[in-house]
Amino acid sequence: MIHPRAEHWRTRSRSPYRVLLPIWIAMWIVIAVATFRWHSTKLYSSSWAWIPAVFLFATGFWLYAKSGKHFSAQQLGGIPELVRGHQQQRLVITGIRSRVRHPVYLAHLCEMLAWSIGTGLVVCFGLAAFAVLTGSVMVRTEDAELATRFGAAYQSYRENVPALLPRIGPRSS
């Protein structure tokens, strides 16, 4: 709803969040209602499953914390993409973003996998799979919008830094 239509949202005189927030909340409600009958259906039940889940939770929280460094709250909230004439238009490629282009999406994925593995709930695994599918579309549309906004600098960054699976070894220059 945001990246493919970023230019549309920038042309609005009022905040796009007046439209987007109610839509997001409605989507959460629809998903909760649509998946309700599977909220207690488990693939398995094991307290041992919480061991890898805790690791994934910790990784997700670490990624969220690292994502906030070198990035303002406005950037994390999408204000530069959505608000017309916003002054803070800068490409951040340092910190965690020197290893992975979309650390917030990776953090979301870690959190969803943690809940899925820890609880063993069918609905969690289904929503995690749905998030992977929609997230791949979101990454592509965000990359396209950022390439339009930042041009060759973003293209170079995109060629050298992976989208979701972080580079572990030495950083490229």
C-alpha positions in Angstrom: 0.0 0.0 0.0 2.9 2.3 0.5 5.9 1.8 -1.8 4.1 1.2 -5.1 2.0 4.3 -4.5 4.6 6.5 -2.7 4.2 9.3 -5.2 0.4 9.2 -4.7 0.8 9.5 -0.9 3.2 12.4 -1.3 0.7 14.4 -3.3 -1.9 14.3 -0.5 -2.2 17.4 1.6 -3.2 15.4 4.7 -1.3 12.7 6.4 -1.5 9.4 4.6 -1.6 7.7 8.0 -5.2 8.9 8.3 -6.1 6.3 5.6 -3.3 3.7 6.1 -3.7 3.1 9.9 -7.4 2.3 9.7 -6.7 0.0 6.8 -3.9 -1.8 8.6 -6.1 -2.2 11.7 -8.9 -3.6 9.6 -6.5 -6.0 8.0 -5.4 -7.3 11.4 -9.0 -7.8 12.5 -9.9 -9.6 9.2 -6.9 -11.9 9.6 -7.7 -12.6 13.3 -11.3 -13.5 12.4 -10.3 -15.5 9.3 -7.8 -17.6 11.3 -9.8 -17.9 14.5 -10.7 -21.5 14.1 -7.0 -22.5 14.0 -5.9 -20.4 17.0 -5.6 -23.5 19.2 -4.6 -26.1 16.6 -1.0 -27.3 17.2 1.4 -29.2 15.0 3.3 -30.2 18.2 3.6 -29.2 21.8 7.1 -29.2 23.4 8.7 -27.0 25.9 12.0 -27.7 24.2 10.8 -25.7 21.1 11.1 -22.6 23.2 14.9 -22.9 23.1 15.3 -22.0 19.4 12.4 -19.6 19.8 14.2 -17.6 22.5 17.2 -17.4 20.2 15.0 -16.1 17.4 13.3 -13.6 19.7 16.7 -12.3 20.8 17.9 -12.0 17.2 14.8 -10.1 16.3 15.1 -7.7 19.2 18.8 -7.2 18.4 17.9 -6.5 14.7 15.2 -4.0 15.8 17.8 -2.2 18.0 20.4 -2.1 15.3 17.8 -0.9 12.8 17.2 2.2 14.9 20.8 3.2 14.8 21.8 5.6 12.0 18.0 5.8 11.3 15.6 8.3 12.7 12.2 7.4 14.1 10.7 9.3 11.1 12.6 7.1 8.7 11.5 3.9 10.6 7.9 5.1 10.4 8.1 5.8 6.6 7.6 9.6 6.9 10.2 10.4 4.1 8.4 8.0 1.7 5.0 9.4 2.4 5.0 13.0 3.3 5.4 15.6 0.6 8.4 17.9 0.9 9.9 16.0 3.8 13.5 17.2 4.2 15.0 14.0 5.5 15.8 12.2 2.2 19.0 10.3 2.9 20.2 6.8 2.0 21.5 5.0 5.0 24.0 2.2 4.2 26.0 2.0 7.5 25.6 -0.1 10.6 23.4 -3.1 10.2 22.4 -1.8 6.7 26.0 -2.5 5.5 25.2 -6.2 5.9 21.5 -6.4 5.1 19.2 -4.0 3.2 16.0 -4.7 5.1 16.9 -5.5 8.7 13.4 -4.6 10.0 11.8 -7.1 7.7 14.3 -9.7 8.8 13.5 -8.8 12.5 9.8 -9.3 11.8 10.5 -12.7 10.2 12.6 -13.8 13.2 9.8 -12.8 15.6 7.2 -14.6 13.6 9.4 -17.7 13.3 10.0 -17.6 17.1 6.3 -17.6 17.8 5.7 -20.3 15.3 8.4 -22.6 16.6 7.8 -21.9 20.3 4.0 -22.4 20.2 3.7 -25.0 17.4 0.5 -23.3 16.4 -0.7 -23.9 12.9 -1.9 -20.3 12.6 1.5 -18.9 13.5 3.2 -21.0 10.8 0.5 -20.0 8.3 0.9 -16.3 9.1 4.7 -16.6 8.9 4.4 -18.2 5.5 2.0 -15.4 4.4 4.5 -12.9 5.7 7.3 -14.4 3.7 5.1 -14.2 0.5 3.9 -10.6 1.1 7.3 -9.6 2.5 9.1 -10.7 -0.8 6.7 -8.4 -2.7 7.2 -5.6 -0.2 11.0 -5.9 -0.5 10.8 -5.7 -4.3 8.5 -2.7 -4.3 10.5 -0.9 -1.7 13.7 -1.6 -3.6 12.1 -0.1 -6.8 10.9 2.9 -4.9 14.3 3.5 -3.3 16.0 3.1 -6.7 13.7 5.7 -8.1 14.3 8.1 -5.1 18.1 7.6 -4.8 19.2 6.5 -8.3 22.6 5.0 -8.9 23.7 5.2 -5.3 20.9 2.8 -4.3 21.5 0.6 -7.3 25.2 0.2 -6.3 24.1 -0.5 -2.7 21.5 -3.0 -3.9 24.1 -4.9 -5.9 26.5 -5.1 -3.0 24.3 -5.8 0.1 21.8 -8.7 0.3 18.1 -8.0 0.9 17.4 -10.3 3.9 20.1 -12.9 4.5 22.9 -10.8 6.1 26.4 -10.8 5.0 28.4 -12.4 7.9 32.0 -12.0 6.6 34.0 -8.9 5.9 32.1 -5.9 4.6 32.6 -4.7 1.0 33.6 -1.1 0.4 
